[in-house]
Amino acid sequence: MIQYPEHWLKLLFRFKSIHIYFLTYTHFWVFLGKGDISYKHRYMKYRDELNSKLETLIKVENDFPGAVIIHDIQDSTVVYMNPWGLRYLGTSIEQLQTQGTDYHSIYFNQDDHQDYAPKIFNLLQSRNDDEHTTYFQQVRRALCEPWVWFLSCTKIYLRNEKGEPTHIITTSIPVDASHFLTNKIQRLLDENLFLSAQLPLFAKLSKREQEILKLIALGKSNKEIASDLFIAEDTVKTHRKKLKVKLCVDNQYDMVRYAQSFNLI
C-alpha cells in the first residue's frame, strides 16, 4: 500500500464532507466535495502513468544483466526492484519496503554517499529527463560479507503534475573483480575518499608548508630543501615537525600520499 505524505492526510481531515472512497489493488483515491475534481483528475493521471510505466518495465524485467531499482524520492523508499537485484541481495520487495530508509545503510557503504549524493541532487534540479548521472558504490548482501563495487546509473523516472521529480530509476551492475581495470578503479576511488576526508587538514597548510611537503615527497633531504628555498636547515626541520602534527602523519609514505592526492607532485 502506498504511504501518503502526512500533509495530504492533514488536508483530507480538514474537509467535513468526504463522499466516496475507492480502493484499488495498489492504492486508494479519495473523492472530496466540490472544488476538488481537478485535483482528483491530476492525481489519477499521475498514478496511472506510474502504474503504466511499471507494468511496461515488469514485462522485460528478466532481460536486464543487473539490478534495476525505482525509488520514491518523496520518502526515499524502494518502489520496485527487478528479480536480478532481489536475488543478489537475497531479499524480497516486501522486505525492502518494510526496511524503509534503512535499506540504504543495510546494503550500501555510507562512506561512498558523499561522492554520489551531490550528483543525484544536481540531477533532480535538471529539467531534462534524458540526463543521467553515473557513479561507483559499494554493496554487500550481509554484514559478514565483503563489499563489492558496483557501477550505477540514475535518471529521473517520473514527475508529478507540477513537473517535480517524484521517482528515479537506477541500473546497477557489479564491477568484474578479475578485470585488470578493477584495481585501478579501486585505487582511484580510495584516493578520492582520502582526498575528501583529509581536505580540512590540508587546507590549513600555508603556501610555504605546501612547498616543503612537495619537496619532502620528492625525497629531498633537509639540506637540499633549505638550499632550494633559500632558508635555514633548522627552519626546514621545524616545518617538517609541524607538517607531521598538522597532517597527523608520522612517516614518509603518508607525506607522499598527501602530496599525490592534492597534486603537489
N, C-alpha and C positions, 0 to 999 in steps of 0.2 A: 504494500500500500504506500502510495506517495505521501511523504510528510510535507504538509503545507506550512509555509512560513508563518511565524507567530503573528505578524502584523495582519495577515489575511484573516486569521481566526478572530482577532480582536475586532476587525472591521465587520465580520459577519454578525457577531453578537450585539453590535450596535443597532442592528435593524430588528424591529419588533415583528415584522411580518415576513416570514420565510415560507413560501407557498409549497414548493415542490422539491423533493430530493431525488436525484438519480444516482444509482450506484452501478458502476460497470465492473468488469473483471480486474481493472488496474487502478481505477481512480473514481472519485465522485465529482459531480458538478452540483453546485448549489444555485438554484434559481431564486433570485430575490424579487422584491416588489418592483414597481415601475421605476424607470430610470436606470436599471441595471442590465438591460437587454444587450447593449453594445459591449459591455464588459464580458457578458456571458459568451457572446459570439467570438470575441477576440481570444478568450481563454480556451474555448472549444477548438478553435482553429489551431492554436499553439499546441495543445495536447495531441490533436490529430496528426499534426506534422511530425511530432516526436515519435508517436506510435508507428507512423508510416515509415519513417527512416529506420527505426529499429527492426521492423518486420522485413525490410529490404536487406538489412545487414545480416539478420539471422539466416536468411536463405543461403548465404555464402560463407557463413561463419567458420566452416571447417576447411576453407580453402586458404586461410592465412597461415604463413610459416612462422608465426609468432603470436604474441598476445595483442589483443585489441580491447581497449578499455574506454568506457564512456563515463565521465564524471559529471555530476551535477555540481557546478561551482557555487551554487547558492548555499549549499550546506556541506560541500566537499565530500560527498558520498559517491560510491560506485553504483551506477545505474545498470551497467552491463559489462560483462567480460566474456570473451569467446571461450569455447571449450579448451583450446590450447593453453590459454592463460590459467584457467581454473585447474587443469591437470598439473601444470607446472607448480603452482602454489599448493596443490593438494587441498583445495577448498571448494566451496560452492558459492553461488551468487547470494544465497540466503545468509551464509556466514559472513560474507563481505559486508552486506548491508547491515547486519547486526553489529559488526565491529565499528561501523560509522567512520569517524575521522581517525580512529586508532589504526585503521588499515595502513596508513602511511608509515607510522612508527613501527608497526609489526614487521612489514616486509621490506622497507627501504632504509638505506643508510642515511641518517639525518645530516651527516656531515656534507653530503652532496647537495643538500637543499639550497644552500647559499649560492650555489652555482647556477642551478636551473630555475629557481623560483623567480628571479628578476626577468628571465627570458619569457616565462609564461605570463607574468604580469604585463609586460610590454605587448605581448601578443593579444591580450584581452582588450588593450586600448585601441587596437587596429580596427579599421572598418572594412578591411579586405579579408573576406572569408577564404581566399586562396592562399593566404600567408600561413606559414608554419614555422616551428622552431624545433631544432634538434639538440640533443644533449645526452650525456652519459649518466647513468645512475647505477648504484649497486643494489642488488636484490638478493634476498635469501628466503628460503622456504620455511626455515625454523631457526630458533636461537642457536641450536647445536650445529648448524651447517655454515659453511664459509660463504662470504659474499661473492656474487657473480656479477660481472659488468654487463650491462645491457645498453644498447643504443636505442633511444626513444625519439619519436617524432610526434608533435602535438599540433593540432589546429582546432579552430572553433567549429563546433558541430551544429549548434542551434542557437538562435536568438529569439527573444520574446517579441511581443508586438511593438515594443519601444526601440527595438534594434539592439538591445543589450544582450551580451553573451550569457547563456544560461547553462550550456553544456559544452564540454570539449571532448575530442576523441584522440586517443593516443595509441600508436602502434609501437611495440617494443620487442626487440629480438636480442638474444644473448650473443655476446661477442665471443667468437671461437677462440678458446684458450690455447689451441695449438697453432694459431696463426702467428707468423713472425712479427706482425704489427701489434699484437696484443700487449707485449712487454713495453713497447714504445708508448702505446696509449696509456698504459698504467703509469709509466714514469711522468708523462705529461700531466696526467690528472693529479698525481701525487704532488708534483711541483706547483700546480695551480692551487691545491689545498694549502700547501706550505706557505705560498705567497700571500694568500688571503688571511691566514692565521697570524703571520709574522709582520704584516704590513704596519700595524700600530707601533711595533718596536723599531722597525727600520725607519719609519717617518721621524723618529726622534733624533736620528743621527744628523750631525752638521755636515756641511759640504766637505770640510777637511776630513772628518771621520770616514766619510764615504770614499774619499780618495785613498786613505790609508787602508781601509778594508779591501779595496780593489788590489792594491799592491801586495797586501798580505796574502790574498787569494792567489796571486800570481807567483807566490813562493819567494818573494824577496825578503831579505834579512832587514833587521832594524837599521843597520848601517847603510844599506842600499836605499831604503825608503827615505832616510834622512837626507841622503845625497840628492835623490830625485826631487824632493820637495823643498830643499834648502832650509831644513830645520835641524835642530839638535837631535842627536840619537836618543837622549833621555826623554825628549818630548815624544818621540815615536813610541818608546816603551810605555809612557803614561797613556797615550792614546790607545795602545793595544790592550792595556788593562781595562780602560773604560769601555772599549768595544765589547769585551767579554761580559762585562757587567750589564751593559745596556741591551745586548742581544741574548743574554742568558746562554752563552756558549762557553766551552772550555777546551776546544780542540780546533785544529786546522781544518778538518773536514767540514765542520759546521760553518766556519768562516767562508769557505769556498762555496758552500751551498747557498748562503745568503747572497754572495756576490753573483752567482749564476742566476738565481731566481729573480734578482732585481736588475739584471742586465748590466752589471758593472764589468763583467768580463764576457 
